[in-house]
């Protein structure tokens, strides 16, 4: 692993440790990450949900679609994923 890759992995790890606001249970394993339940108020009358979970890419399988996560006692299924190109991944979720 190149020096920059090691530095990037270390920064990502510290970022998750400091900024995580949720623990996801995936196949019996606890994964720290940033959870956004997606509730947004738009024009004061229409609300929408698009929950996401951001974590280290090394914490999930290569193609996590269909994976079920439990966050705050709610089950979510990964319907899409977006690697950020820097070792982190956004998981687009929907309630299972």
C-alpha positions, 0 to 999 in steps of 0.5 A: 500500500502506497504512503498516500493510500495508508494516510487516506485509510487512516483519515477515513478511519478517524473520520468515522470514529469522530463523526459517526452517529449510528451503528449498523448491524450487518450480518451480526457485525457492528459497523460505525457510520453516518446515518441520515434518515432522509427526512426533509421538509420541502415547501413546508408541506411535502416531506420525503425520505431517502435514508443513507448510511456512509461508512468505510468501503472495507466494512461492506461487500463489493456490491452491497445491494440487497444487504439488510442493515439494522440501524436504531432497531429499524431494518433497511435494505441497500437499494443502491451504493455510491463509492466516493473514490476515497475509501468511503461508500454511501449506501442508499437505503429503504425500509425493509 
